[in-house]
Amino acid sequence: MIDTFIMEIQSFLRTNFREHEGDELIEKDLSFEKKKKAVSIMRVNHCGEVCAQGLYRAQILFAKSSKFKATLKEMANEELEHLIITKRRLNELEGKQSKLNPLFYISSFILGSIFAVKSDQLSRGFLKETEKQVQLHLKKFILKAKEIDPKTEEILSKMLLDEIKHEETASLSDYEELTNLSKKLMAKLSQAMVYTTSKF
């Protein structure tokens, strides 16, 4: 139990406060206004990846099946790559990550725990719905980025392919469909995240 607690604290710190390594260049091809809009887009999507880490860590912690746990760990690692590349793009754009990231990580961990602790079937249903909503979210931001910043558009488009794969993986095994109320609540929380992190 102590080891598990330490691991989760390490994951929280790594996700929210670690400066990921990489050769960050300063973006020089965009105007001030376009760069400002690109920063807002990337800050929101970086926070989305922070949320993903919280969700996956919770689901890994409470997964009953060792096979499902291994699948979740693989997905979490892919989402960690998304976290790194969105942070790197923020650095290139000379932007800052959202100050609300730690709050959203904790909220996501709690939300993921609520579904995962009940059963793997419900956890897979939650994963499936999460990835479905993330895809809709990414498609909107890809369209916005297309008019502003081709590099940001390319990054988000590659992330979208992984999210599609994650939804398909969740659908391959037995899963419990979430209630309409749960889906609506998830959508509202996502909207709150987008609105607040685009500004702070």
PENORLIN-V118142 format. One record per pair of residues at least 6 apart in sequence whose C-alpha atoms are under 6 Angstrom apart, sorted by sequence separation. I is the first residue (numbers start at 1). J is the second residue. D is the distance in whole Angstrom. If there is no record, write none. Layout:
I;J;D + I;J;D
//
This chain:
63;69;6 + 116;123;5 + 146;153;6 + 115;123;5 + 145;153;5 + 60;69;5 + 142;153;5 + 56;76;6 + 131;163;6 + 49;83;5 + 131;167;5 + 46;83;6 + 128;167;5 + 46;86;5 + 128;170;5 + 124;170;6 + 125;175;5 + 54;105;5 + 58;109;5 + 124;175;5 + 125;176;5 + 125;177;5 + 51;104;6 + 55;108;5 + 59;112;6 + 122;175;6 + 43;97;6 + 47;101;6 + 51;105;5 + 54;108;5 + 55;109;5 + 58;112;5 + 62;116;6 + 121;175;4 + 122;176;5 + 50;105;6 + 54;109;4 + 58;113;5 + 62;117;5 + 121;176;5 + 39;95;6 + 51;108;5 + 55;112;5 + 59;116;5 + 27;92;5 + 26;92;4 + 27;93;5 + 25;92;5 + 24;92;6 + 98;197;6 + 98;200;5 + 34;148;6 + 44;194;6 + 44;197;5 + 44;198;5 + 40;198;5
//
